[in-house]
Structure formats: C-alpha cells, structure tokens
Amino acid sequence: MLEGATRLPTIEIDRTRLRWLAADDVPSLFAIFGDPEVSRYRLRPPFHSLADAEEMLRRVHELFAERTLFQWGIALRDSDEVVGTATLLSISPEHARAELGFALRRDHWRQGLVGEAMPALLQFAFRTLGLGRLEADVDPRNTASIRVLERLGFRQEGFLRQRYRVGGEWQDAAIYGLLRSEWEKGRAAS
Ligand SMILES: CC(C)(COP(=O)(O)OP(=O)(O)OC[C@H]1O[C@@H](n2cnc3c(N)ncnc32)[C@H](O)[C@@H]1OP(=O)(O)O)[C@@H](O)C(=O)NCCC(=O)NCCS
C-alpha cells in the first residue's frame, strides 16, 4: 500500500486540503485535541500539553511507516493551517478494510468542512488503496459524527453495549460500515 512513499499524498478539497502532518503542526494539533469538547467521545483524555501532541505526531509517523494508520491534517486552503485530522486506522491489506475517523477544531464545527472533505478520502480509500470496506466505531451520542457517516452512505451494522470504560464510565459503541460496492452505486446514482 503506497509502496515506497515516505509521506501521504496531498488531497485537494474545496475549502481545505488533506496533507501530511509535520513538526510545525504540533501547536495546531494541541489546539484541536486539547479541547475537552473535541475529545468528549474519543477514547483518550484531552491533551494536557504540547508534549502530548508531539507524541501523537511521533505515533502518526511510526504507524504510517508500518502502513497501519494514515492520518492527514485537514488544512485550510488559504493559510495551510491544520484545523482537523482525517484518518484511516486499523488498516488491513489482507482484508482490504480500514476504519474511518475525523476531528475538527471546535471553532470550525458546523461549517460542513468534514462533510466536504470525506468524499475525497473515500475515493482515495476505495479507488487508490483498493479497500473493499470502511467502518467506523462511534459513540451513539455523537450526533454530528453519525450525521457525517450517514450522509456518506454508511449504515449502522451493530450496537455494542458498554464496549469501553472511559474515565470510570461505560460507553456504548455504534458500528457503521460502508462497502465499496455501495459507495460505487451511490456515486453512479448522484
Ligand atoms: C464530527 C465533526 C468532525 C463534524 O464536523 P463538522 O464539520 O462540524 O460537520 P458538518 O458541519 O459537516 O455537520 C455534519 C452534520 O452534523 C450536524 N452537527 C454538527 N455539529 C453538531 C452538534 N454539535 N450537534 C448536533 N448536530 C451537529 C450538522 O448540522 C450536520 O447535519 P446535516 O448533515 O443534517 O446538515 C466535529 O463535530 C468534531 O470534530 N467532533 C469531535 C471529534 C469526533 O467526535 N470525531 C468523531 C470520532 S468517530
């Protein structure tokens, strides 16, 4: 998968681009993931310091080298500032599948930026990488994420009760899936 590549390719969207994350983006990553509202339905606590963002970047690069995680920065086209991330995680070449994830800095919510960017990422996943299935594991209370997934054509396939224990609290998981065949059909229809 992306044989020989030393970094992710840039994907141009309308108002944003998906691009490789670099050391200069550490303060931007902290601004995104240091916000408890952004981390509310994630399985990790909000970042406490820039060191947490540095560690994240180190893992992003390490797992890219292993080809198990592709995490792009969502950068504003005009300024190139990173205001979110878009992720393919748990990538399995054997089963041609991955999980989809996304997050946006809170002051950019509700502008449709993620909804606008995801179709290009799906195209990359299904066409360029040749994946056959994408899935998402989302907290059922995470209305905005579920809306984004449903608009992309994902359908709910499962509901796992008390799948996680976060900060001493049980958290359910809604499992969503999208097959390449369904995505192709949706594209042909639109
Ligand atoms: C999920 C997230 C990326 C959505 O980004 P966004 O760019 O604001 O999404 P959009 O503007 O495209 O909105 C998507 C839909 O959700 C709705 N929505 C957005 N924020 C909402 C909120 N806080 N509560 C309820 N609905 C919301 C929008 O109205 C829109 O609905 P529509 O399709 O019917 O018009 C953003 O909320 C976020 O970063 N959340 C925290 C991180 C996270 O939970 N990631 C997902 C883990 S799987």
The ligand as an SDF file (V2000), in Angstrom:
LIG
                    3D

 48 50  0  0  0  0  0  0  0  0999 V2000
  -17.7050   15.1670   13.9840 C   0  0  0  0  0  0  0  0  0  0  0  0
  -17.1890   16.5070   13.4690 C   0  0  0  0  0  0  0  0  0  0  0  0
  -15.8560   16.2990   12.7590 C   0  0  0  0  0  0  0  0  0  0  0  0
  -18.2400   17.0730   12.4930 C   0  0  0  0  0  0  0  0  0  0  0  0
  -17.6570   18.1400   11.7990 O   0  0  0  0  0  0  0  0  0  0  0  0
  -18.4750   19.3310   11.1190 P   0  0  0  0  0  0  0  0  0  0  0  0
  -17.6140   19.8640   10.0240 O   0  0  0  0  0  0  0  0  0  0  0  0
  -18.9700   20.2590   12.1800 O   0  0  0  0  0  0  0  0  0  0  0  0
  -19.6750   18.5770   10.4660 O   0  0  0  0  0  0  0  0  0  0  0  0
  -20.7100   19.2230    9.4770 P   0  0  0  0  0  0  0  0  0  0  0  0
  -20.7150   20.7230    9.5650 O   0  0  0  0  0  0  0  0  0  0  0  0
  -20.4910   18.5890    8.1240 O   0  0  0  0  0  0  0  0  0  0  0  0
  -22.0640   18.7010   10.1140 O   0  0  0  0  0  0  0  0  0  0  0  0
  -22.4970   17.4000    9.9440 C   0  0  0  0  0  0  0  0  0  0  0  0
  -23.9190   17.2820   10.4380 C   0  0  0  0  0  0  0  0  0  0  0  0
  -23.9300   17.2010   11.8710 O   0  0  0  0  0  0  0  0  0  0  0  0
  -24.6930   18.2740   12.4030 C   0  0  0  0  0  0  0  0  0  0  0  0
  -23.9800   18.7460   13.5740 N   0  0  0  0  0  0  0  0  0  0  0  0
  -22.7770   19.3370   13.5940 C   0  0  0  0  0  0  0  0  0  0  0  0
  -22.4180   19.6050   14.8570 N   0  0  0  0  0  0  0  0  0  0  0  0
  -23.4480   19.1640   15.6470 C   0  0  0  0  0  0  0  0  0  0  0  0
  -23.6890   19.1390   17.0490 C   0  0  0  0  0  0  0  0  0  0  0  0
  -22.7880   19.6280   17.9020 N   0  0  0  0  0  0  0  0  0  0  0  0
  -24.8340   18.5910   17.4880 N   0  0  0  0  0  0  0  0  0  0  0  0
  -25.7370   18.0910   16.6330 C   0  0  0  0  0  0  0  0  0  0  0  0
  -25.5680   18.0830   15.2930 N   0  0  0  0  0  0  0  0  0  0  0  0
  -24.4390   18.6050   14.8210 C   0  0  0  0  0  0  0  0  0  0  0  0
  -24.7570   19.3260   11.3290 C   0  0  0  0  0  0  0  0  0  0  0  0
  -25.9090   20.1190   11.4430 O   0  0  0  0  0  0  0  0  0  0  0  0
  -24.8040   18.4620   10.0820 C   0  0  0  0  0  0  0  0  0  0  0  0
  -26.1080   17.9430    9.9100 O   0  0  0  0  0  0  0  0  0  0  0  0
  -26.7960   17.9220    8.4780 P   0  0  0  0  0  0  0  0  0  0  0  0
  -25.9350   16.9580    7.6750 O   0  0  0  0  0  0  0  0  0  0  0  0
  -28.1520   17.4220    8.7440 O   0  0  0  0  0  0  0  0  0  0  0  0
  -26.7220   19.3070    7.9370 O   0  0  0  0  0  0  0  0  0  0  0  0
  -16.9630   17.5050   14.6340 C   0  0  0  0  0  0  0  0  0  0  0  0
  -18.1640   17.6530   15.3040 O   0  0  0  0  0  0  0  0  0  0  0  0
  -15.8870   17.0490   15.6080 C   0  0  0  0  0  0  0  0  0  0  0  0
  -14.7120   17.3040   15.4160 O   0  0  0  0  0  0  0  0  0  0  0  0
  -16.2700   16.3690   16.7100 N   0  0  0  0  0  0  0  0  0  0  0  0
  -15.3030   15.9070   17.7100 C   0  0  0  0  0  0  0  0  0  0  0  0
  -14.4420   14.7440   17.2430 C   0  0  0  0  0  0  0  0  0  0  0  0
  -15.2290   13.4940   16.9920 C   0  0  0  0  0  0  0  0  0  0  0  0
  -16.1370   13.1710   17.7560 O   0  0  0  0  0  0  0  0  0  0  0  0
  -14.8760   12.7750   15.9290 N   0  0  0  0  0  0  0  0  0  0  0  0
  -15.5360   11.5550   15.5460 C   0  0  0  0  0  0  0  0  0  0  0  0
  -14.9660   10.3570   16.1330 C   0  0  0  0  0  0  0  0  0  0  0  0
  -15.5230    8.9630   15.1250 S   0  0  0  0  0  0  0  0  0  0  0  0
  1  2  1  0
  2  3  1  0
  2  4  1  0
  2 36  1  0
  4  5  1  0
  5  6  1  0
  6  7  2  0
  6  8  1  0
  6  9  1  0
  9 10  1  0
 10 11  2  0
 10 12  1  0
 10 13  1  0
 13 14  1  0
 14 15  1  0
 15 16  1  0
 15 30  1  0
 16 17  1  0
 17 18  1  0
 17 28  1  0
 18 19  1  0
 18 27  1  0
 19 20  2  0
 20 21  1  0
 21 22  1  0
 21 27  2  0
 22 23  1  0
 22 24  2  0
 24 25  1  0
 25 26  2  0
 26 27  1  0
 28 29  1  0
 28 30  1  0
 30 31  1  0
 31 32  1  0
 32 33  2  0
 32 34  1  0
 32 35  1  0
 36 37  1  0
 36 38  1  0
 38 39  2  0
 38 40  1  0
 40 41  1  0
 41 42  1  0
 42 43  1  0
 43 44  2  0
 43 45  1  0
 45 46  1  0
 46 47  1  0
 47 48  1  0
M  END
$$$$
